[in-house]
Amino acid sequence: MNTKTRKTTGASAGTTNSDAVETDNVDKIRDILFGNQMREVSQRFANLEKNLAKDLAALRNENALQIDSLKTFIESEIEILGSKLSGEEQSRVENVDELDDKLKQQVKQIDKKIGDVVNSLDKNSRDINQKILKQSQDFSSELSNQIGEARSRMDGHRQELSAAKVDKQVLSEMLNALALQVNPDESK
């Protein structure tokens, strides 16, 4: 039978105070038994969140640096190719002006050289495109690997935390047993 139903109206104020004291005692016992573990779990979660945030920020920074580096490389290669092309064109123009009397013979040679340059530029362009594609694929693969590693670390931390937390049913049974030991009259 419940203690509150056995109380008389005259003694209800005194009993309410004793219930509050008992509840306060149970809270203190709970804090003594499980307070440190709960604080440790909370601290672990906070540390895990900090570590994940740091790892993600580092990945973002590294990725941004690699993208900037790749962009700079591509721009410099384009500039080099542009300057080579400009130099070749200037050379051709000067040769044509100087060799006006041998124009017909030189036109054939120039056409052949321009074809070679175009083939060379096409080949260089394909090579550069292949290099860019490979670097992009490598970068994408590395990013995927790093994301996978971060996820696996997060799953490992999650599993560690899940293994370390207290089961609610076990905690409830322990607290009930403790309450019965503290106040054996309530079990009657």
C-alpha positions as CSV (number, residue, x, y, z in Angstrom):
1,M,0.0,0.0,0.0
2,N,1.2,3.5,-0.8
3,T,2.5,5.6,2.0
4,K,0.5,8.7,0.9
5,T,-2.8,6.8,1.2
6,R,-2.0,5.8,4.8
7,K,-1.3,9.4,5.9
8,T,-3.7,11.2,8.0
9,T,-4.6,14.8,7.2
10,G,-3.0,16.1,10.4
11,A,0.3,14.4,9.8
12,S,0.4,15.1,6.1
13,A,2.7,18.2,6.4
14,G,5.3,16.3,8.4
15,T,5.2,13.3,5.9
16,T,5.6,15.6,2.9
17,N,8.8,17.0,4.4
18,S,10.1,13.5,5.0
19,D,9.2,12.6,1.4
20,A,11.1,15.6,0.1
21,V,14.1,14.6,2.3
22,E,13.9,11.0,1.0
23,T,13.8,12.2,-2.6
24,D,16.7,14.5,-1.9
25,N,18.6,11.6,-0.4
26,V,17.9,9.4,-3.4
27,D,19.0,12.2,-5.7
28,K,22.3,12.5,-3.7
29,I,22.9,8.8,-3.8
30,R,22.2,8.7,-7.6
31,D,24.6,11.6,-8.0
32,I,27.2,9.8,-5.9
33,L,26.8,6.5,-7.8
34,F,26.4,7.7,-11.4
35,G,27.4,11.4,-11.4
36,N,31.0,10.9,-12.4
37,Q,30.0,8.5,-15.2
38,M,27.5,10.9,-16.6
39,R,30.0,13.7,-16.5
40,E,32.6,11.5,-18.2
41,V,30.1,10.5,-21.0
42,S,29.2,14.2,-21.5
43,Q,32.9,15.1,-21.6
44,R,33.6,12.3,-24.1
45,F,30.8,13.6,-26.4
46,A,32.1,17.1,-26.2
47,N,35.6,16.0,-27.0
48,L,34.3,13.8,-29.9
49,E,32.4,16.8,-31.3
50,K,35.5,19.0,-31.0
51,N,37.7,16.4,-32.7
52,L,35.3,15.9,-35.5
53,A,34.9,19.7,-36.0
54,K,38.8,20.0,-36.1
55,D,39.1,17.1,-38.6
56,L,36.5,18.5,-40.9
57,A,38.0,22.0,-40.7
58,A,41.4,20.5,-41.5
59,L,40.0,18.6,-44.5
60,R,38.3,21.7,-45.8
61,N,41.4,23.7,-45.5
62,E,43.5,21.0,-47.1
63,N,41.0,20.6,-49.9
64,A,40.9,24.4,-50.5
65,L,44.7,24.5,-50.7
66,Q,44.8,21.6,-53.1
67,I,42.2,23.2,-55.3
68,D,44.0,26.6,-55.3
69,S,47.3,24.8,-56.1
70,L,45.6,23.0,-59.0
71,K,44.0,26.2,-60.3
72,T,47.4,28.0,-60.1
73,F,49.0,25.1,-62.0
74,I,46.4,25.1,-64.7
75,E,46.6,28.9,-65.1
76,S,50.4,28.8,-65.4
77,E,50.3,26.0,-67.9
78,I,47.7,28.0,-70.0
79,E,49.9,31.1,-69.8
80,I,53.0,29.1,-70.9
81,L,51.1,27.5,-73.8
82,G,49.8,31.0,-74.8
83,S,53.2,32.5,-74.7
84,K,54.7,29.7,-76.7
85,L,51.9,30.1,-79.3
86,S,52.4,33.8,-79.4
87,G,56.2,33.3,-79.8
88,E,55.6,30.8,-82.6
89,E,53.2,33.1,-84.4
90,Q,55.6,36.1,-84.2
91,S,58.5,33.9,-85.5
92,R,56.4,32.9,-88.5
93,V,55.4,36.5,-89.3
94,E,59.0,37.7,-89.2
95,N,60.1,34.8,-91.4
96,V,57.4,35.6,-93.9
97,D,58.4,39.3,-94.0
98,E,62.1,38.5,-94.4
99,L,61.7,35.8,-97.0
100,D,59.2,37.5,-99.3
101,D,61.0,36.3,-102.5
102,K,60.9,32.6,-101.4
103,L,57.3,32.9,-100.4
104,K,56.0,29.8,-102.3
105,Q,58.6,27.5,-100.8
106,Q,58.3,28.9,-97.4
107,V,54.5,28.7,-97.4
108,K,54.7,24.9,-97.7
109,Q,57.2,24.7,-94.9
110,I,55.3,27.1,-92.7
111,D,52.1,25.1,-93.3
112,K,53.9,21.9,-92.2
113,K,55.3,23.6,-89.1
114,I,52.0,25.1,-88.1
115,G,50.4,21.6,-88.5
116,D,53.2,20.2,-86.3
117,V,52.6,23.0,-83.7
118,V,48.8,22.3,-83.8
119,N,49.4,18.6,-83.4
120,S,51.9,19.3,-80.6
121,L,49.4,21.7,-78.9
122,D,46.7,19.2,-79.3
123,K,48.8,16.5,-77.8
124,N,49.9,18.8,-75.0
125,S,46.3,19.8,-74.4
126,R,45.2,16.2,-74.2
127,D,48.1,15.4,-71.9
128,I,47.3,18.3,-69.6
129,N,43.6,17.4,-69.7
130,Q,44.5,13.8,-68.8
131,K,46.8,15.1,-66.0
132,I,44.0,17.3,-64.7
133,L,41.5,14.5,-64.9
134,K,43.8,12.1,-63.0
135,Q,44.6,14.7,-60.3
136,S,40.9,15.4,-60.0
137,Q,40.2,11.7,-59.7
138,D,43.0,11.2,-57.2
139,F,41.7,14.2,-55.2
140,S,38.2,12.8,-55.3
141,S,39.4,9.4,-54.2
142,E,41.5,10.9,-51.4
143,L,38.6,13.0,-50.2
144,S,36.3,9.9,-50.3
145,N,38.9,7.9,-48.3
146,Q,39.3,10.7,-45.7
147,I,35.6,11.0,-45.4
148,G,35.3,7.2,-45.0
149,E,38.0,7.3,-42.3
150,A,36.3,10.1,-40.5
151,R,33.0,8.2,-40.6
152,S,34.7,5.0,-39.3
153,R,36.3,7.0,-36.5
154,M,33.0,8.6,-35.6
155,D,31.3,5.1,-35.7
156,G,34.1,3.8,-33.4
157,H,33.6,6.6,-31.0
158,R,29.8,6.1,-31.1
159,Q,30.2,2.4,-30.4
160,E,32.6,3.2,-27.5
161,L,30.1,5.6,-26.0
162,S,27.2,3.2,-26.5
163,A,29.2,0.5,-24.7
164,A,30.0,2.8,-21.9
165,K,26.4,4.1,-21.2
166,V,24.3,2.6,-18.4
167,D,21.2,0.6,-19.4
168,K,18.0,2.3,-18.1
169,Q,16.4,-0.9,-16.9
170,V,19.4,-1.9,-14.9
171,L,19.6,1.6,-13.4
172,S,15.9,1.5,-12.5
173,E,16.3,-1.9,-10.8
174,M,19.3,-0.7,-8.9
175,L,17.6,2.4,-7.7
176,N,14.5,0.5,-6.7
177,A,16.6,-1.9,-4.7
178,L,18.5,1.0,-3.1
179,A,15.2,2.7,-2.3
180,L,14.0,-0.5,-0.6
181,Q,17.1,-0.7,1.5
182,V,16.9,3.0,2.4
183,N,13.2,2.8,3.4
184,P,12.1,-0.8,4.0
185,D,8.7,0.4,5.3
186,E,7.5,1.3,1.8
187,S,7.7,-2.2,0.6
188,K,5.1,-3.4,3.1
